[in-house]
Amino acid sequence: MSDEGRVKKHYTSTGITARILAALRAVNDPDVPITPDTLAPIGHFHGKGVVATEELAALLNPKASDHLLDIGCGIGGPARWIAAKYGCRVTGVDLTAEFCEAARELNSLTGLADRVQILHGSALALPMPDSNFDHAYSQAVLMNVSNKRGVFREALRVLRPGGSLALSLAGAGSAGEPCYPLPWAATPDISFLTTPDKLRGDLLAAGFQIALLHDTAAAMASVLRQLETDGHPPLGEHVVTGENTREWRINAIRGQAEGRLSLIEVLARKPT
């Protein structure tokens, strides 16, 4: 089985939208409005949740007239949140067909189907023409891709000159291998962790200019303490990914605290 086939198998799920709506209504009430904000506790697959999306979007600071690309959009939580917040258009691409189906259903329920488009495809062969986007981003995705330089070449291709690429991903730490399972991989066979220096090299080789690249893993220590003490909140990504999510997330944040994982944030630009 190919790397992409194993990644699809890791994320494949059924009945995603129905589970999300049931959980949302159970915690709130049957008439809870379905909006990017009410869905936010569930739809942002990052240890910092919607806060991570806010921080990533602030790096790009899109205008209402901009068209953004979400590489590895999952069920569309960040895409919907950014489209609603900034008034821009967002196109998401994801390898997992079930995620794409749920994202489209949730786009319709939130009234954002006209501004958020979802395409099923690979980050290594983006299904869109050259110079099509003002900005692009990828959040908690590239750990599943061995050929990161190939992703960056595709991102450069579809960005307009001067367009920005924002990234947030877990990377390799200096203290040895992390403990599995992790949110993106139950075993190491689909976990392709890079270092900040290697990531910098791949971005430069693809043709990007780097404005910002740093490791923010230390800032996650408080998230670990809260998760270990309180457990799952009633609404969270576990609604989509299952009850094992708490173990995955604790392993990830502990790995960052112990120096076994880095948390890399990047802002890069396509030359004009």
DRENPA-3360 file (N, C-alpha, C; in nm, 2 decimals, always signed):
BEGIN
1 = MSDEGRVK = +0.08/-0.12/+0.00/+0.00/+0.00/+0.00/+0.09/+0.12/+0.00 ~ +0.05/+0.22/-0.08/+0.13/+0.35/-0.09/+0.11/+0.43/+0.04 ~ +0.20/+0.53/+0.06/+0.19/+0.62/+0.17/+0.05/+0.69/+0.18 ~ +0.01/+0.73/+0.06/-0.12/+0.80/+0.05/-0.24/+0.70/+0.09 ~ -0.22/+0.58/+0.05/-0.32/+0.48/+0.08/-0.33/+0.45/+0.23 ~ -0.21/+0.45/+0.30/-0.21/+0.43/+0.44/-0.26/+0.55/+0.52 ~ -0.24/+0.67/+0.47/-0.29/+0.79/+0.53/-0.44/+0.79/+0.52 ~ -0.49/+0.76/+0.40/-0.64/+0.75/+0.38/-0.70/+0.65/+0.48;
9 = KHYTSTGI = -0.64/+0.54/+0.50/-0.69/+0.44/+0.59/-0.69/+0.49/+0.73 ~ -0.59/+0.57/+0.77/-0.58/+0.62/+0.91/-0.70/+0.71/+0.94 ~ -0.74/+0.79/+0.84/-0.84/+0.90/+0.86/-0.98/+0.86/+0.82 ~ -0.99/+0.75/+0.75/-1.13/+0.71/+0.70/-1.23/+0.69/+0.81 ~ -1.34/+0.75/+0.80/-1.45/+0.74/+0.90/-1.58/+0.76/+0.82 ~ -1.69/+0.72/+0.89/-1.82/+0.73/+0.83/-1.92/+0.81/+0.92 ~ -2.02/+0.86/+0.86/-2.12/+0.93/+0.94/-2.08/+1.05/+1.01 ~ -1.98/+1.12/+0.96/-1.91/+1.23/+1.03/-2.01/+1.34/+1.06;
17 = TARILAAL = -2.08/+1.39/+0.96/-2.17/+1.50/+0.98/-2.28/+1.47/+1.09 ~ -2.34/+1.35/+1.08/-2.44/+1.31/+1.17/-2.39/+1.31/+1.32 ~ -2.26/+1.26/+1.34/-2.20/+1.26/+1.47/-2.18/+1.40/+1.52 ~ -2.13/+1.49/+1.44/-2.11/+1.62/+1.48/-2.23/+1.69/+1.52 ~ -2.34/+1.68/+1.44/-2.46/+1.75/+1.47/-2.53/+1.69/+1.60 ~ -2.52/+1.56/+1.62/-2.57/+1.50/+1.74/-2.50/+1.55/+1.86 ~ -2.37/+1.55/+1.86/-2.29/+1.60/+1.97/-2.31/+1.75/+2.00 ~ -2.32/+1.83/+1.89/-2.34/+1.97/+1.91/-2.48/+2.00/+1.98;
25 = RAVNDPDV = -2.58/+1.92/+1.93/-2.72/+1.94/+1.99/-2.73/+1.89/+2.13 ~ -2.66/+1.78/+2.16/-2.66/+1.72/+2.29/-2.60/+1.82/+2.40 ~ -2.49/+1.88/+2.36/-2.42/+1.97/+2.45/-2.50/+2.11/+2.46 ~ -2.55/+2.15/+2.35/-2.62/+2.28/+2.35/-2.77/+2.26/+2.36 ~ -2.84/+2.27/+2.25/-2.99/+2.23/+2.25/-3.02/+2.20/+2.10 ~ -3.14/+2.14/+2.08/-3.17/+2.09/+1.94/-3.17/+2.20/+1.84 ~ -3.19/+2.33/+1.89/-3.20/+2.44/+1.79/-3.07/+2.52/+1.78 ~ -2.96/+2.47/+1.83/-2.84/+2.54/+1.82/-2.81/+2.58/+1.68;
33 = PITPDTLA = -2.77/+2.70/+1.65/-2.74/+2.74/+1.52/-2.61/+2.67/+1.47 ~ -2.60/+2.63/+1.35/-2.49/+2.57/+1.29/-2.40/+2.67/+1.22 ~ -2.30/+2.72/+1.29/-2.21/+2.83/+1.24/-2.07/+2.79/+1.25 ~ -1.98/+2.86/+1.19/-1.83/+2.83/+1.21/-1.79/+2.84/+1.36 ~ -1.86/+2.93/+1.43/-1.82/+2.94/+1.57/-1.87/+2.83/+1.66 ~ -2.00/+2.78/+1.64/-2.05/+2.67/+1.72/-1.98/+2.54/+1.68 ~ -1.94/+2.53/+1.55/-1.86/+2.41/+1.51/-1.72/+2.41/+1.55 ~ -1.67/+2.53/+1.59/-1.52/+2.54/+1.61/-1.46/+2.44/+1.71;
41 = PIGHFHGK = -1.53/+2.41/+1.82/-1.46/+2.31/+1.91/-1.43/+2.17/+1.85 ~ -1.50/+2.14/+1.74/-1.49/+2.01/+1.68/-1.40/+2.01/+1.55 ~ -1.41/+2.12/+1.48/-1.36/+2.12/+1.34/-1.21/+2.16/+1.32 ~ -1.14/+2.20/+1.42/-1.00/+2.24/+1.40/-0.91/+2.14/+1.46 ~ -0.85/+2.06/+1.38/-0.77/+1.94/+1.42/-0.63/+1.99/+1.46 ~ -0.62/+2.06/+1.57/-0.49/+2.11/+1.62/-0.50/+2.12/+1.77 ~ -0.39/+2.09/+1.84/-0.39/+2.09/+1.99/-0.44/+2.22/+2.04 ~ -0.43/+2.33/+1.98/-0.47/+2.46/+2.02/-0.61/+2.50/+1.97;
49 = GVVATEEL = -0.67/+2.41/+1.89/-0.80/+2.43/+1.84/-0.81/+2.56/+1.75 ~ -0.92/+2.63/+1.76/-0.95/+2.74/+1.68/-0.85/+2.85/+1.70 ~ -0.78/+2.86/+1.82/-0.68/+2.96/+1.84/-0.57/+2.94/+1.74 ~ -0.53/+2.82/+1.71/-0.43/+2.80/+1.61/-0.47/+2.85/+1.47 ~ -0.59/+2.84/+1.44/-0.64/+2.89/+1.31/-0.64/+3.04/+1.31 ~ -0.68/+3.10/+1.42/-0.67/+3.25/+1.44/-0.53/+3.30/+1.41 ~ -0.43/+3.23/+1.48/-0.29/+3.27/+1.47/-0.24/+3.26/+1.32 ~ -0.28/+3.15/+1.26/-0.23/+3.12/+1.12/-0.29/+3.22/+1.03;
57 = AALLNPKA = -0.42/+3.25/+1.04/-0.49/+3.34/+0.96/-0.44/+3.49/+0.97 ~ -0.40/+3.52/+1.10/-0.34/+3.65/+1.12/-0.21/+3.67/+1.05 ~ -0.13/+3.57/+1.03/-0.01/+3.58/+0.95/-0.04/+3.62/+0.80 ~ -0.15/+3.56/+0.75/-0.19/+3.59/+0.61/-0.27/+3.72/+0.60 ~ -0.35/+3.75/+0.70/-0.43/+3.87/+0.70/-0.50/+3.90/+0.57 ~ -0.58/+3.80/+0.52/-0.64/+3.82/+0.39/-0.74/+3.93/+0.38 ~ -0.75/+3.98/+0.26/-0.86/+4.08/+0.22/-0.98/+4.01/+0.18 ~ -1.10/+4.08/+0.18/-1.22/+4.01/+0.14/-1.22/+3.97/-0.01;
65 = SDHLLDIG = -1.13/+4.03/-0.08/-1.13/+4.00/-0.23/-1.03/+3.88/-0.25 ~ -0.96/+3.83/-0.15/-0.86/+3.73/-0.17/-0.92/+3.59/-0.18 ~ -0.85/+3.50/-0.25/-0.89/+3.36/-0.26/-0.77/+3.28/-0.20 ~ -0.81/+3.20/-0.10/-0.71/+3.12/-0.02/-0.72/+2.98/-0.05 ~ -0.61/+2.90/-0.04/-0.61/+2.76/-0.05/-0.58/+2.69/+0.08 ~ -0.66/+2.60/+0.12/-0.63/+2.52/+0.24/-0.58/+2.38/+0.20 ~ -0.46/+2.35/+0.22/-0.40/+2.22/+0.18/-0.41/+2.12/+0.29 ~ -0.50/+2.03/+0.27/-0.53/+1.93/+0.38/-0.64/+1.99/+0.47;
73 = CGIGGPAR = -0.75/+2.01/+0.41/-0.86/+2.09/+0.48/-0.94/+2.02/+0.58 ~ -0.92/+1.88/+0.59/-1.00/+1.81/+0.68/-1.15/+1.83/+0.66 ~ -1.23/+1.85/+0.77/-1.37/+1.87/+0.75/-1.41/+2.02/+0.73 ~ -1.31/+2.10/+0.70/-1.33/+2.24/+0.66/-1.34/+2.34/+0.77 ~ -1.31/+2.31/+0.90/-1.33/+2.40/+1.01/-1.25/+2.53/+0.99 ~ -1.12/+2.52/+0.96/-1.04/+2.65/+0.94/-1.09/+2.72/+0.82 ~ -1.12/+2.65/+0.71/-1.17/+2.72/+0.59/-1.30/+2.80/+0.61 ~ -1.39/+2.74/+0.68/-1.52/+2.81/+0.71/-1.49/+2.93/+0.80;
81 = WIAAKYGC = -1.41/+2.91/+0.91/-1.38/+3.01/+1.00/-1.32/+3.13/+0.94 ~ -1.22/+3.11/+0.85/-1.15/+3.22/+0.78/-1.24/+3.29/+0.68 ~ -1.32/+3.21/+0.61/-1.41/+3.27/+0.51/-1.51/+3.36/+0.59 ~ -1.56/+3.32/+0.70/-1.66/+3.40/+0.78/-1.60/+3.52/+0.84 ~ -1.48/+3.50/+0.89/-1.41/+3.61/+0.96/-1.36/+3.72/+0.87 ~ -1.30/+3.68/+0.76/-1.24/+3.78/+0.67/-1.32/+3.81/+0.54 ~ -1.43/+3.74/+0.52/-1.51/+3.76/+0.40/-1.45/+3.72/+0.27 ~ -1.35/+3.64/+0.28/-1.28/+3.59/+0.16/-1.33/+3.46/+0.11;
89 = RVTGVDLT = -1.28/+3.41/-0.01/-1.31/+3.28/-0.06/-1.20/+3.18/-0.02 ~ -1.24/+3.06/+0.01/-1.14/+2.96/+0.04/-1.17/+2.83/-0.03 ~ -1.07/+2.77/-0.09/-1.08/+2.64/-0.15/-1.00/+2.54/-0.07 ~ -1.06/+2.43/-0.03/-0.99/+2.33/+0.05/-0.97/+2.20/-0.04 ~ -0.85/+2.14/-0.02/-0.82/+2.01/-0.08/-0.79/+1.91/+0.03 ~ -0.84/+1.79/+0.02/-0.81/+1.69/+0.11/-0.80/+1.55/+0.05 ~ -0.72/+1.47/+0.10/-0.70/+1.33/+0.05/-0.81/+1.24/+0.09 ~ -0.88/+1.27/+0.20/-0.98/+1.18/+0.26/-1.12/+1.21/+0.21;
97 = AEFCEAAR = -1.18/+1.12/+0.13/-1.31/+1.15/+0.07/-1.41/+1.18/+0.17 ~ -1.41/+1.10/+0.28/-1.51/+1.12/+0.39/-1.50/+1.26/+0.45 ~ -1.38/+1.31/+0.47/-1.36/+1.45/+0.52/-1.42/+1.55/+0.42 ~ -1.40/+1.53/+0.29/-1.45/+1.62/+0.19/-1.60/+1.62/+0.19 ~ -1.66/+1.50/+0.20/-1.81/+1.50/+0.20/-1.86/+1.57/+0.32 ~ -1.80/+1.55/+0.44/-1.85/+1.62/+0.56/-1.83/+1.77/+0.55 ~ -1.72/+1.81/+0.49/-1.69/+1.95/+0.48/-1.79/+2.02/+0.39 ~ -1.83/+1.95/+0.28/-1.93/+2.01/+0.19/-2.07/+2.02/+0.26;
105 = ELNSLTGL = -2.10/+1.92/+0.33/-2.23/+1.92/+0.41/-2.23/+2.03/+0.51 ~ -2.12/+2.05/+0.58/-2.12/+2.15/+0.68/-2.11/+2.29/+0.62 ~ -2.05/+2.30/+0.51/-2.05/+2.43/+0.43/-2.19/+2.47/+0.40 ~ -2.27/+2.38/+0.35/-2.41/+2.41/+0.32/-2.49/+2.45/+0.45 ~ -2.47/+2.37/+0.55/-2.55/+2.40/+0.68/-2.51/+2.54/+0.74 ~ -2.39/+2.58/+0.72/-2.35/+2.71/+0.77/-2.37/+2.83/+0.67 ~ -2.42/+2.80/+0.55/-2.45/+2.90/+0.45/-2.33/+2.95/+0.39 ~ -2.22/+2.87/+0.38/-2.09/+2.92/+0.33/-2.05/+2.85/+0.20;
113 = ADRVQILH = -2.14/+2.77/+0.14/-2.11/+2.69/+0.03/-2.07/+2.78/-0.09 ~ -2.11/+2.90/-0.09/-2.08/+2.99/-0.20/-1.94/+3.05/-0.19 ~ -1.88/+3.04/-0.07/-1.75/+3.10/-0.05/-1.64/+2.99/-0.01 ~ -1.68/+2.87/+0.02/-1.59/+2.76/+0.06/-1.61/+2.64/-0.03 ~ -1.52/+2.62/-0.12/-1.53/+2.50/-0.21/-1.43/+2.39/-0.16 ~ -1.47/+2.27/-0.17/-1.39/+2.15/-0.13/-1.37/+2.06/-0.24 ~ -1.24/+2.03/-0.26/-1.20/+1.94/-0.37/-1.13/+1.82/-0.31 ~ -1.15/+1.70/-0.37/-1.09/+1.58/-0.33/-0.96/+1.56/-0.41;
121 = GSALALPM = -0.84/+1.56/-0.34/-0.72/+1.55/-0.42/-0.60/+1.55/-0.33 ~ -0.48/+1.54/-0.39/-0.36/+1.53/-0.32/-0.28/+1.66/-0.32 ~ -0.21/+1.68/-0.21/-0.13/+1.80/-0.20/-0.01/+1.80/-0.30 ~ +0.02/+1.68/-0.35/+0.13/+1.66/-0.44/+0.09/+1.68/-0.58 ~ -0.04/+1.69/-0.61/-0.09/+1.72/-0.74/-0.22/+1.80/-0.73 ~ -0.20/+1.92/-0.69/-0.32/+2.00/-0.66/-0.41/+2.02/-0.78 ~ -0.54/+2.00/-0.77/-0.63/+2.00/-0.89/-0.68/+2.14/-0.92 ~ -0.59/+2.23/-0.95/-0.62/+2.37/-0.99/-0.51/+2.43/-1.07;
129 = PDSNFDHA = -0.54/+2.53/-1.15/-0.44/+2.59/-1.24/-0.33/+2.67/-1.17 ~ -0.23/+2.71/-1.25/-0.12/+2.79/-1.20/-0.17/+2.93/-1.16 ~ -0.11/+2.99/-1.06/-0.13/+3.13/-1.02/-0.27/+3.16/-0.99 ~ -0.34/+3.08/-0.91/-0.48/+3.08/-0.89/-0.52/+3.14/-0.76 ~ -0.42/+3.15/-0.66/-0.46/+3.19/-0.52/-0.37/+3.30/-0.47 ~ -0.43/+3.39/-0.39/-0.36/+3.49/-0.32/-0.27/+3.45/-0.21 ~ -0.32/+3.35/-0.13/-0.25/+3.29/-0.02/-0.29/+3.14/-0.01 ~ -0.20/+3.07/+0.07/-0.23/+2.93/+0.10/-0.18/+2.90/+0.24;
137 = YSQAVLMN = -0.24/+2.80/+0.30/-0.20/+2.75/+0.43/-0.22/+2.60/+0.44 ~ -0.15/+2.55/+0.54/-0.16/+2.41/+0.57/-0.14/+2.39/+0.72 ~ -0.24/+2.33/+0.79/-0.23/+2.32/+0.93/-0.24/+2.17/+0.98 ~ -0.13/+2.13/+1.05/-0.13/+1.99/+1.10/-0.15/+1.88/+1.00 ~ -0.09/+1.90/+0.88/-0.10/+1.81/+0.77/+0.03/+1.74/+0.72 ~ +0.13/+1.82/+0.72/+0.25/+1.78/+0.65/+0.33/+1.67/+0.72 ~ +0.29/+1.63/+0.84/+0.35/+1.52/+0.91/+0.32/+1.39/+0.83 ~ +0.21/+1.39/+0.75/+0.18/+1.27/+0.68/+0.24/+1.26/+0.54;
145 = VSNKRGVF = +0.32/+1.36/+0.50/+0.37/+1.37/+0.37/+0.53/+1.36/+0.37 ~ +0.58/+1.26/+0.31/+0.73/+1.24/+0.30/+0.79/+1.34/+0.21 ~ +0.73/+1.37/+0.10/+0.78/+1.46/+0.00/+0.73/+1.60/+0.02 ~ +0.78/+1.67/+0.12/+0.74/+1.80/+0.15/+0.78/+1.90/+0.05 ~ +0.90/+1.88/-0.01/+0.94/+1.97/-0.12/+0.84/+1.97/-0.23 ~ +0.79/+1.85/-0.26/+0.69/+1.84/-0.37/+0.56/+1.92/-0.34 ~ +0.52/+1.92/-0.21/+0.40/+2.00/-0.17/+0.43/+2.14/-0.19 ~ +0.55/+2.19/-0.15/+0.59/+2.33/-0.16/+0.60/+2.37/-0.31;
153 = REALRVLR = +0.65/+2.29/-0.39/+0.65/+2.32/-0.54/+0.51/+2.34/-0.59 ~ +0.42/+2.25/-0.55/+0.28/+2.27/-0.59/+0.22/+2.39/-0.54 ~ +0.24/+2.42/-0.41/+0.19/+2.55/-0.35/+0.25/+2.67/-0.43 ~ +0.37/+2.67/-0.46/+0.43/+2.78/-0.53/+0.37/+2.79/-0.67 ~ +0.34/+2.68/-0.73/+0.28/+2.68/-0.87/+0.14/+2.75/-0.87 ~ +0.06/+2.72/-0.77/-0.08/+2.77/-0.77/-0.09/+2.91/-0.70 ~ +0.01/+2.96/-0.64/+0.01/+3.09/-0.58/+0.04/+3.20/-0.68 ~ -0.02/+3.31/-0.67/+0.01/+3.43/-0.75/+0.15/+3.49/-0.70;
161 = PGGSLALS = +0.22/+3.55/-0.79/+0.34/+3.62/-0.74/+0.32/+3.71/-0.62 ~ +0.40/+3.70/-0.52/+0.38/+3.78/-0.40/+0.29/+3.71/-0.30 ~ +0.23/+3.60/-0.33/+0.14/+3.53/-0.24/+0.21/+3.46/-0.13 ~ +0.14/+3.45/-0.01/+0.20/+3.39/+0.11/+0.16/+3.25/+0.13 ~ +0.24/+3.17/+0.20/+0.21/+3.03/+0.24/+0.24/+3.03/+0.40 ~ +0.14/+3.00/+0.47/+0.15/+2.98/+0.62/+0.14/+2.83/+0.65 ~ +0.22/+2.79/+0.74/+0.23/+2.65/+0.78/+0.23/+2.63/+0.93 ~ +0.16/+2.53/+0.98/+0.18/+2.49/+1.12/+0.18/+2.33/+1.12;
169 = LAGAGSAG = +0.29/+2.28/+1.17/+0.31/+2.13/+1.17/+0.40/+2.09/+1.28 ~ +0.37/+1.96/+1.32/+0.47/+1.90/+1.42/+0.59/+1.85/+1.34 ~ +0.70/+1.86/+1.41/+0.83/+1.82/+1.35/+0.91/+1.74/+1.44 ~ +1.02/+1.69/+1.40/+1.11/+1.61/+1.48/+1.17/+1.70/+1.59 ~ +1.19/+1.64/+1.71/+1.26/+1.71/+1.82/+1.40/+1.65/+1.83 ~ +1.47/+1.70/+1.93/+1.61/+1.66/+1.94/+1.64/+1.55/+2.05 ~ +1.53/+1.51/+2.11/+1.54/+1.42/+2.23/+1.50/+1.27/+2.19 ~ +1.50/+1.24/+2.07/+1.46/+1.10/+2.03/+1.32/+1.09/+1.98;
177 = EPCYPLPW = +1.28/+0.97/+1.94/+1.15/+0.94/+1.88/+1.04/+0.97/+1.98 ~ +0.93/+1.02/+1.93/+0.81/+1.04/+2.01/+0.74/+0.91/+2.04 ~ +0.65/+0.91/+2.13/+0.56/+0.79/+2.16/+0.44/+0.79/+2.07 ~ +0.41/+0.67/+2.01/+0.29/+0.66/+1.93/+0.18/+0.58/+2.02 ~ +0.05/+0.60/+1.98/+0.00/+0.67/+1.87/+0.00/+0.82/+1.89 ~ +0.00/+0.89/+1.77/-0.01/+1.03/+1.76/-0.13/+1.07/+1.68 ~ -0.18/+1.19/+1.68/-0.30/+1.23/+1.61/-0.30/+1.20/+1.46 ~ -0.18/+1.21/+1.40/-0.16/+1.19/+1.26/-0.12/+1.05/+1.22;
185 = AATPDISF = -0.08/+0.97/+1.32/-0.03/+0.83/+1.29/-0.04/+0.74/+1.41 ~ -0.10/+0.63/+1.39/-0.10/+0.53/+1.50/+0.04/+0.46/+1.52 ~ +0.11/+0.45/+1.41/+0.25/+0.39/+1.41/+0.34/+0.48/+1.32 ~ +0.47/+0.46/+1.33/+0.56/+0.55/+1.26/+0.56/+0.54/+1.11 ~ +0.49/+0.44/+1.05/+0.50/+0.42/+0.91/+0.43/+0.53/+0.82 ~ +0.35/+0.61/+0.88/+0.29/+0.73/+0.80/+0.32/+0.86/+0.87 ~ +0.43/+0.86/+0.96/+0.47/+0.98/+1.03/+0.61/+1.02/+0.97 ~ +0.61/+1.13/+0.90/+0.73/+1.18/+0.83/+0.77/+1.32/+0.89;
193 = LTTPDKLR = +0.84/+1.31/+1.00/+0.87/+1.43/+1.08/+1.00/+1.49/+1.02 ~ +1.00/+1.62/+1.01/+1.11/+1.70/+0.96/+1.16/+1.79/+1.07 ~ +1.28/+1.85/+1.05/+1.33/+1.94/+1.14/+1.31/+2.08/+1.09 ~ +1.32/+2.19/+1.17/+1.31/+2.32/+1.12/+1.41/+2.35/+1.01 ~ +1.53/+2.31/+1.03/+1.64/+2.33/+0.93/+1.61/+2.26/+0.80 ~ +1.56/+2.14/+0.81/+1.53/+2.07/+0.68/+1.41/+2.13/+0.61 ~ +1.31/+2.17/+0.69/+1.19/+2.24/+0.63/+1.23/+2.37/+0.56 ~ +1.32/+2.44/+0.63/+1.37/+2.57/+0.57/+1.44/+2.54/+0.43;
201 = GDLLAAGF = +1.52/+2.43/+0.43/+1.59/+2.40/+0.30/+1.49/+2.36/+0.20 ~ +1.39/+2.28/+0.23/+1.29/+2.24/+0.13/+1.21/+2.36/+0.08 ~ +1.17/+2.45/+0.16/+1.10/+2.57/+0.12/+1.19/+2.65/+0.02 ~ +1.31/+2.67/+0.06/+1.40/+2.75/-0.03/+1.43/+2.68/-0.16 ~ +1.44/+2.55/-0.16/+1.46/+2.47/-0.28/+1.34/+2.48/-0.37 ~ +1.22/+2.48/-0.31/+1.10/+2.49/-0.39/+1.08/+2.63/-0.46 ~ +1.16/+2.73/-0.40/+1.15/+2.87/-0.46/+1.09/+2.97/-0.37 ~ +1.05/+2.94/-0.25/+0.99/+3.03/-0.15/+1.10/+3.12/-0.09;
209 = QIALLHDT = +1.06/+3.24/-0.05/+1.13/+3.32/+0.04/+1.07/+3.31/+0.18 ~ +1.15/+3.30/+0.29/+1.10/+3.27/+0.42/+1.10/+3.40/+0.50 ~ +0.98/+3.44/+0.55/+0.97/+3.55/+0.63/+0.97/+3.52/+0.78 ~ +0.93/+3.40/+0.82/+0.92/+3.36/+0.96/+0.93/+3.20/+0.96 ~ +1.01/+3.15/+1.05/+1.01/+3.01/+1.08/+1.06/+2.99/+1.22 ~ +0.98/+2.93/+1.31/+1.02/+2.91/+1.45/+0.94/+2.79/+1.51 ~ +1.00/+2.75/+1.62/+0.94/+2.63/+1.70/+0.87/+2.69/+1.82 ~ +0.74/+2.66/+1.83/+0.66/+2.71/+1.94/+0.61/+2.59/+2.03;
217 = AAAMASVL = +0.69/+2.48/+2.03/+0.64/+2.37/+2.11/+0.63/+2.40/+2.26 ~ +0.72/+2.48/+2.32/+0.72/+2.51/+2.46/+0.59/+2.57/+2.51 ~ +0.53/+2.65/+2.42/+0.40/+2.71/+2.45/+0.29/+2.62/+2.48 ~ +0.30/+2.49/+2.44/+0.19/+2.39/+2.46/+0.19/+2.33/+2.59 ~ +0.28/+2.36/+2.68/+0.29/+2.28/+2.81/+0.16/+2.30/+2.89 ~ +0.10/+2.42/+2.89/-0.03/+2.44/+2.97/-0.14/+2.36/+2.91 ~ -0.14/+2.34/+2.77/-0.25/+2.26/+2.71/-0.24/+2.12/+2.76 ~ -0.12/+2.07/+2.77/-0.10/+1.93/+2.82/-0.15/+1.92/+2.96;
225 = RQLETDGH = -0.12/+2.01/+3.05/-0.16/+2.00/+3.19/-0.32/+2.00/+3.20 ~ -0.38/+2.08/+3.12/-0.53/+2.09/+3.12/-0.59/+1.96/+3.06 ~ -0.53/+1.91/+2.96/-0.59/+1.79/+2.90/-0.57/+1.67/+2.99 ~ -0.46/+1.66/+3.06/-0.44/+1.54/+3.15/-0.53/+1.55/+3.27 ~ -0.55/+1.68/+3.31/-0.64/+1.70/+3.43/-0.78/+1.68/+3.40 ~ -0.83/+1.75/+3.30/-0.97/+1.76/+3.27/-1.02/+1.66/+3.17 ~ -0.94/+1.59/+3.09/-0.98/+1.50/+2.99/-1.05/+1.57/+2.88 ~ -1.12/+1.50/+2.80/-1.19/+1.56/+2.68/-1.29/+1.66/+2.72;
233 = PPLGEHVV = -1.30/+1.78/+2.66/-1.42/+1.86/+2.68/-1.53/+1.79/+2.61 ~ -1.66/+1.83/+2.63/-1.77/+1.75/+2.57/-1.77/+1.76/+2.42 ~ -1.72/+1.87/+2.36/-1.70/+1.89/+2.22/-1.56/+1.90/+2.18 ~ -1.51/+1.83/+2.09/-1.37/+1.83/+2.04/-1.36/+1.75/+1.92 ~ -1.23/+1.74/+1.87/-1.21/+1.66/+1.75/-1.24/+1.51/+1.77 ~ -1.24/+1.47/+1.90/-1.27/+1.32/+1.92/-1.41/+1.29/+1.87 ~ -1.50/+1.38/+1.85/-1.63/+1.35/+1.79/-1.61/+1.30/+1.65 ~ -1.51/+1.34/+1.58/-1.48/+1.30/+1.45/-1.38/+1.18/+1.45;
241 = TGENTREW = -1.28/+1.19/+1.53/-1.17/+1.09/+1.52/-1.17/+0.98/+1.62 ~ -1.27/+0.98/+1.72/-1.29/+0.87/+1.81/-1.23/+0.90/+1.95 ~ -1.26/+0.81/+2.04/-1.23/+0.83/+2.18/-1.08/+0.81/+2.21 ~ -1.00/+0.75/+2.11/-0.86/+0.74/+2.13/-0.79/+0.87/+2.12 ~ -0.86/+0.98/+2.07/-0.80/+1.11/+2.05/-0.73/+1.16/+2.17 ~ -0.78/+1.14/+2.29/-0.72/+1.19/+2.41/-0.58/+1.14/+2.43 ~ -0.56/+1.01/+2.41/-0.43/+0.95/+2.42/-0.34/+1.00/+2.31 ~ -0.39/+1.01/+2.18/-0.31/+1.07/+2.08/-0.26/+1.21/+2.11;
249 = RINAIRGQ = -0.35/+1.29/+2.16/-0.32/+1.43/+2.18/-0.22/+1.45/+2.30 ~ -0.24/+1.37/+2.40/-0.15/+1.37/+2.52/-0.01/+1.33/+2.47 ~ +0.00/+1.23/+2.39/+0.13/+1.19/+2.34/+0.20/+1.30/+2.26 ~ +0.12/+1.37/+2.18/+0.17/+1.48/+2.10/+0.22/+1.59/+2.18 ~ +0.14/+1.63/+2.28/+0.18/+1.75/+2.36/+0.30/+1.71/+2.45 ~ +0.29/+1.59/+2.51/+0.40/+1.55/+2.59/+0.53/+1.54/+2.51 ~ +0.52/+1.49/+2.39/+0.64/+1.48/+2.30/+0.70/+1.62/+2.28 ~ +0.61/+1.72/+2.27/+0.66/+1.86/+2.25/+0.73/+1.91/+2.38;
257 = AEGRLSLI = +0.67/+1.88/+2.49/+0.72/+1.92/+2.62/+0.86/+1.85/+2.65 ~ +0.88/+1.73/+2.60/+1.00/+1.65/+2.63/+1.11/+1.67/+2.52 ~ +1.08/+1.75/+2.42/+1.17/+1.78/+2.32/+1.18/+1.67/+2.21 ~ +1.08/+1.58/+2.21/+1.07/+1.47/+2.11/+1.00/+1.52/+1.99 ~ +0.92/+1.62/+2.00/+0.85/+1.68/+1.89/+0.88/+1.83/+1.89 ~ +0.89/+1.89/+1.77/+0.88/+2.04/+1.76/+0.75/+2.08/+1.71 ~ +0.71/+2.20/+1.72/+0.59/+2.26/+1.66/+0.63/+2.38/+1.57 ~ +0.64/+2.35/+1.44/+0.70/+2.45/+1.35/+0.59/+2.54/+1.29;
265 = EVLARKPT = +0.61/+2.67/+1.30/+0.52/+2.77/+1.23/+0.60/+2.85/+1.13 ~ +0.54/+2.87/+1.01/+0.62/+2.92/+0.90/+0.53/+3.03/+0.83 ~ +0.59/+3.13/+0.78/+0.53/+3.22/+0.68/+0.64/+3.24/+0.57 ~ +0.60/+3.20/+0.45/+0.69/+3.21/+0.34/+0.61/+3.28/+0.22 ~ +0.69/+3.33/+0.13/+0.63/+3.41/+0.02/+0.68/+3.36/-0.12 ~ +0.60/+3.37/-0.22/+0.64/+3.35/-0.35/+0.70/+3.48/-0.41 ~ +0.82/+3.47/-0.46/+0.87/+3.60/-0.51/+0.79/+3.67/-0.62 ~ +0.79/+3.80/-0.62/+0.71/+3.87/-0.72/+0.79/+3.87/-0.85;
% end
